[in-house]
Amino acid sequence: MPSDKKVRVGIIGAGWAGQTHARFYKNVPFVEVVAWADMVPGKAAEPAAQAGVPEDRVYLDYKEMLAKVELDAVSVCTFNKGHREPTIDCLQAGKHVLLEKPMAADIEDATAIMQVWEKTDRILMVGFQPDFSQEHQAAKQIFDSGALGDVYYSEAVTHRRFGIPGGNFVKKSTAGAGTLVDTGVYAIHNNLWLMGDPKPVSVTAITTSPLAKAYKGVRQAFGGTWTAADFEVEEFAAAFVRFENGSVMVVKSSWAAHADTLGRTFFLGTKGGLALGPLELFENHRVGELNFTSQVKGVKTDDWAESWTLKMQRFAEAVRDGLPSPIDPRGVYLVNVVMDGILRSAAEGREVQVNASYTPTQEVVLSKTGP
């Protein structure tokens, strides 16, 4: 694609994620949102108009959008259980895809997406905007420099004291799971990415939701409402993950917990340690004599809007310039492997083995509806 040509993008899904994609695409001068689809009548009309999309390019069926509009790329921003079909259909239609996190709600859907992607030359990028934050970029440079040595232990932590979203987020039929696929997915991806995507081999975990189940009344948060009777997913998840290289990771994710904090995300290596929020590097230059703890100066810890803009920009640049995905989907697939292990282990009450390959002996059905 010529460097001066606009990248033409369609959006599937008109909820918060779709509207946020459109908002930050506006910050990328060579991107034009030209079409929008949402299965709920009228839902996409207002955000599409704000994005400058003509009324005749707003659709109820994304397949009609793919058939009628010339697109270079598509943002898939549906609810979690709705990721598989549009992602596969867009890839098979020859479109590059920016898929909002998580890759999928379950391992079968993620496997199907990966199997299709491997057969195309299209970009598949899962939208983890924290990867583009100053803090995580600086942390990645420290990891890649070898300053930590071999990382043998890490903790991946996300925490809300009582911040449970409503609507699609608390239903298994739409979300698949709870805090794990909403916020925990960020921490798991972050740790795997920084550590170079080690392959998980086993998981032992618990998931639970005692606070939500005991809640009396109607709770409103993050633009949604829920009651205890509505609640079908976990509010808390904790896990111990073993990797092929001998390292381990503890995962802690909560929507609700009687604690101000569950701790920080951190890493222990043979040469040094690192923690996030704020970014700190721990070094011991002479064992037993000099210990150094240094906060990395000049690194923002809260650059949410900048990170979102960079997410959209890096994706669009890859589409325009023929570059690989800025976030490797093969690494993101490992997040689904870990999450699947957590949910299976919690359900079975024991440690479970996990398979990091997405080419199982018997392939899953790739698309339920076809392109």
C-alpha positions in Angstrom: 0.0 0.0 0.0 1.4 3.4 -0.9 2.6 5.4 2.2 0.3 8.3 1.4 -2.9 6.2 1.0 -5.5 6.1 3.7 -6.0 2.8 5.6 -9.7 2.1 5.3 -11.1 0.5 8.5 -14.5 -1.1 9.4 -15.6 -1.6 12.9 -17.7 -4.5 14.2 -19.4 -3.8 17.5 -20.7 -0.5 18.7 -20.2 -0.8 22.5 -17.6 0.8 24.6 -14.7 -1.0 22.8 -15.9 -0.1 19.3 -16.4 3.5 20.2 -13.0 3.7 21.8 -11.4 2.3 18.7 -13.1 4.9 16.6 -12.1 7.6 19.1 -8.4 6.8 18.9 -8.3 6.1 15.2 -9.1 9.8 14.8 -5.6 10.5 16.2 -4.0 8.6 13.3 -4.1 10.9 10.2 -3.8 8.2 7.6 -6.7 6.1 9.0 -10.3 6.5 7.9 -13.2 4.6 9.5 -15.5 4.0 6.5 -18.0 1.4 7.8 -19.6 0.1 11.0 -21.7 -3.0 11.9 -23.6 -4.0 15.0 -26.3 -6.6 15.2 -28.5 -4.4 17.5 -30.7 -2.1 15.4 -29.7 1.5 15.8 -26.8 0.9 18.2 -24.1 1.9 15.7 -25.9 4.9 14.2 -24.7 7.6 16.6 -21.1 6.5 17.0 -20.8 5.9 13.3 -22.1 9.4 12.5 -19.6 10.9 15.0 -16.9 9.0 13.2 -18.0 10.4 9.8 -19.4 7.1 8.5 -22.3 7.6 6.0 -25.7 6.2 7.0 -25.6 3.8 4.0 -22.4 2.2 5.4 -23.9 1.3 8.8 -24.9 -2.4 8.8 -26.7 -4.9 11.1 -24.8 -7.8 9.5 -21.0 -7.5 9.3 -20.9 -9.9 6.4 -22.8 -7.4 4.4 -20.3 -4.8 5.3 -17.4 -7.1 4.2 -19.2 -7.8 0.9 -20.1 -4.2 0.0 -17.4 -2.0 1.4 -13.8 -1.8 0.3 -11.8 -2.3 3.5 -8.1 -2.8 4.4 -8.7 -3.7 8.0 -11.4 -4.4 10.6 -11.6 -3.8 14.3 -13.5 -6.6 15.9 -15.0 -5.2 19.1 -17.8 -7.6 20.0 -18.4 -9.3 23.4 -15.9 -12.0 24.3 -17.9 -15.0 23.1 -18.5 -13.1 19.8 -14.9 -12.9 18.8 -14.5 -16.1 16.8 -16.8 -15.8 13.9 -16.2 -12.2 12.8 -12.4 -12.6 13.2 -12.3 -15.7 11.1 -14.6 -14.3 8.5 -12.6 -11.1 8.2 -9.3 -13.0 7.9 -10.8 -15.3 5.2 -12.1 -12.2 3.4 -8.5 -10.9 3.2 -8.8 -8.2 5.8 -6.3 -7.4 8.5 -7.8 -7.6 12.0 -7.4 -5.7 15.2 -9.2 -7.9 17.7 -10.0 -6.4 21.1 -8.8 -8.4 24.0 -9.1 -11.2 25.0 -8.3 -13.2 21.8 -11.3 -15.4 22.7 -13.4 -16.4 25.7 -12.3 -20.1 25.5 -9.4 -22.1 24.1 -11.5 -23.7 21.3 -12.3 -20.3 19.8 -8.7 -19.1 20.2 -7.5 -22.3 18.5 -9.9 -21.9 15.6 -8.8 -18.2 15.2 -5.1 -19.2 15.2 -5.5 -22.0 12.7 -7.2 -19.7 10.2 -4.7 -16.9 10.8 -1.8 -19.3 10.1 -3.3 -20.0 6.6 -3.4 -16.3 5.7 -0.9 -13.5 5.1 -3.0 -11.1 7.1 -2.2 -9.2 10.3 -3.9 -10.5 13.5 -3.3 -8.1 16.4 -5.0 -8.5 19.8 -5.4 -5.1 21.4 -3.3 -4.9 24.5 -2.7 -1.2 24.7 -0.5 -1.4 27.9 2.2 -2.9 25.6 2.7 0.6 24.2 2.8 2.4 27.5 6.0 4.1 28.5 6.3 1.9 31.6 5.9 -1.4 29.8 8.1 -0.4 26.9 10.9 0.6 29.4 10.4 -2.7 31.2 10.7 -4.6 27.9 14.0 -2.9 27.2 15.3 -3.9 30.6 14.2 -7.5 30.1 15.7 -7.6 26.6 19.0 -6.1 27.9 19.5 -9.2 30.1 19.7 -7.1 33.3 17.5 -9.5 35.1 19.3 -12.6 34.0 17.0 -15.7 34.0 13.6 -14.9 35.5 12.5 -17.8 37.7 9.5 -16.3 39.4 6.9 -13.7 38.7 3.5 -12.4 39.9 0.8 -11.1 37.6 -1.6 -9.0 39.5 -4.8 -7.0 38.8 -7.1 -5.8 41.6 -10.3 -3.9 42.3 -11.6 -3.8 45.8 -15.2 -3.7 44.6 -15.5 -2.9 40.9 -17.7 -5.5 39.2 -19.0 -4.5 35.7 -22.4 -5.5 34.6 -24.2 -6.4 31.5 -22.4 -8.9 29.2 -19.5 -9.1 31.6 -21.2 -11.2 34.2 -22.9 -13.8 31.8 -21.1 -16.9 30.7 -22.9 -16.9 27.4 -21.4 -13.6 26.4 -18.2 -13.1 28.5 -17.1 -16.7 29.0 -15.6 -15.9 32.4 -15.2 -12.9 34.7 -12.3 -11.0 36.2 -9.9 -13.4 34.5 -10.8 -12.5 30.9 -11.6 -8.9 31.7 -8.6 -7.6 33.7 -6.5 -10.6 34.6 -5.9 -11.2 30.9 -3.8 -7.9 30.8 -1.5 -9.1 33.6 -1.1 -12.6 32.2 -0.2 -11.2 28.8 2.1 -8.6 30.2 4.1 -11.1 32.2 4.4 -13.6 29.3 5.4 -10.9 26.9 8.1 -9.5 29.1 9.4 -12.9 29.8 9.6 -13.8 26.1 6.5 -16.0 26.0 7.6 -19.1 27.9 5.4 -22.1 27.2 3.1 -23.1 30.1 2.9 -26.8 31.0 0.7 -27.0 34.1 -1.7 -24.9 36.2 -3.3 -25.2 39.6 -6.0 -22.6 40.5 -9.1 -21.4 42.3 -11.9 -19.2 41.1 -14.7 -17.9 43.3 -17.4 -15.2 43.7 -18.5 -15.0 47.4 -18.9 -11.2 47.6 -21.0 -10.9 44.5 -23.2 -13.8 45.5 -23.8 -12.2 48.9 -24.5 -8.8 47.6 -27.9 -7.3 48.3 -29.5 -5.0 45.8 -28.5 -3.7 42.4 -24.9 -2.6 41.7 -24.0 -0.1 39.1 -20.4 0.2 37.8 -18.6 0.8 34.5 -21.8 1.6 32.7 -23.6 -1.6 33.6 -25.8 -3.1 36.4 -26.0 -6.5 38.0 -27.6 -8.3 40.9 -26.4 -11.5 42.7 -29.0 -13.5 40.7 -27.4 -12.2 37.4 -23.9 -13.2 38.4 -22.5 -16.3 36.6 -18.7 -15.8 36.5 -15.8 -15.4 38.9 -15.0 -12.3 40.8 -11.6 -13.7 42.0 -9.0 -15.9 40.5 -5.6 -17.1 41.7 -3.3 -19.6 40.1 0.2 -21.1 40.1 1.6 -21.7 36.6 4.6 -23.8 35.7 6.6 -23.2 32.5 8.6 -25.5 30.2 11.8 -23.5 31.1 11.4 -24.2 34.9 10.1 -20.8 35.9 6.7 -20.2 37.6 4.1 -17.4 37.7 1.5 -16.6 40.3 -1.7 -15.0 39.0 -4.0 -12.9 41.2 -7.0 -11.2 39.7 -10.0 -9.7 41.5 -13.1 -7.7 40.7 -13.9 -7.7 44.5 -11.8 -8.5 47.5 -11.5 -7.3 51.1 -8.1 -5.7 50.5 -6.6 -2.5 49.4 -4.1 -4.3 47.3 -3.1 -7.8 46.2 0.5 -6.7 45.7 2.3 -5.5 42.6 3.3 -7.2 39.4 6.9 -8.2 39.8 9.7 -10.5 38.5 12.7 -12.2 40.2 15.7 -13.0 38.1 19.2 -14.4 38.7 20.8 -10.9 38.2 18.0 -8.6 39.3 14.4 -8.0 40.0 11.8 -5.7 38.5 8.4 -4.3 39.7 5.7 -2.3 37.9 3.6 0.6 39.2 6.0 2.4 39.5 8.7 0.8 37.4 11.6 -0.2 39.7 14.8 -2.2 39.1 16.4 -4.1 41.9 20.1 -5.0 41.6 22.7 -6.6 43.8 26.1 -5.7 42.2 28.2 -7.3 44.9 26.4 -10.1 46.8 26.3 -9.3 50.5 27.7 -5.8 50.1 25.7 -3.4 47.9 22.1 -3.5 47.1 20.5 -1.1 44.7 16.8 -0.2 44.2 16.2 2.4 41.5 13.0 3.8 40.3 13.3 4.3 36.5 13.0 8.1 36.1 11.0 9.9 33.5 8.6 7.0 32.8 4.9 7.7 33.0 2.8 5.1 34.9 -0.5 6.6 33.7 -0.5 7.3 29.9 -3.8 5.5 29.0 -4.8 7.8 26.2 -1.3 7.8 24.6 -1.1 4.0 24.8 -4.5 3.7 23.0 -3.4 6.1 20.3 -0.2 4.1 19.8 -2.1 0.9 19.7 -4.2 2.1 16.8 -1.3 3.8 15.1 1.1 0.7 15.2 -1.7 -1.5 13.8 -2.4 0.9 11.0 1.3 1.3 10.2 1.7 -2.4 10.0 -1.3 -2.6 7.5 0.0 0.3 5.5 3.7 -0.7 5.4 3.3 -4.5 5.2 4.8 -5.1 8.6 4.1 -8.1 11.0 1.6 -7.6 13.8 3.1 -5.3 16.6 1.8 -7.9 19.1 2.5 -11.5 18.1 -0.7 -13.5 18.2 1.3 -16.7 18.9 2.3 -15.1 22.3 -1.3 -14.0 22.9 -2.5 -17.5 22.3 -0.5 -18.6 25.4 -2.6 -16.3 27.5 -5.7 -18.4 26.5 -3.8 -21.5 27.3 -3.1 -20.2 30.8 -6.7 -19.0 31.3 -8.1 -22.3 30.1 -5.8 -24.1 32.6 -7.0 -21.8 35.4 -10.7 -22.4 34.6 -10.3 -26.2 34.2 -8.1 -26.5 37.4 -10.6 -24.5 39.4 -13.5 -26.7 38.1 -11.7 -30.0 38.8 -10.1 -29.0 42.0 -6.6 -30.2 41.0 -3.5 -29.3 39.0 -4.1 -29.7 35.2 -1.7 -30.1 32.3 -1.9 -27.6 29.4 -0.9 -27.7 25.8 0.7 -24.6 24.2 0.1 -25.9 20.7 -2.8 -24.7 18.6 -2.6 -27.6 16.1 -4.3 -30.4 18.1 -4.6 -33.9 16.6 -8.3 -33.3 15.7 -8.8 -29.8 14.4 -11.8 -27.8 15.8 -14.4 -26.5 13.4 -12.9 -23.3 12.1 -16.0 -21.3 11.4 -19.6 -22.1 12.4 -21.2 -19.9 9.7 -18.5 -19.5 7.0 -17.2 -16.2 5.5 
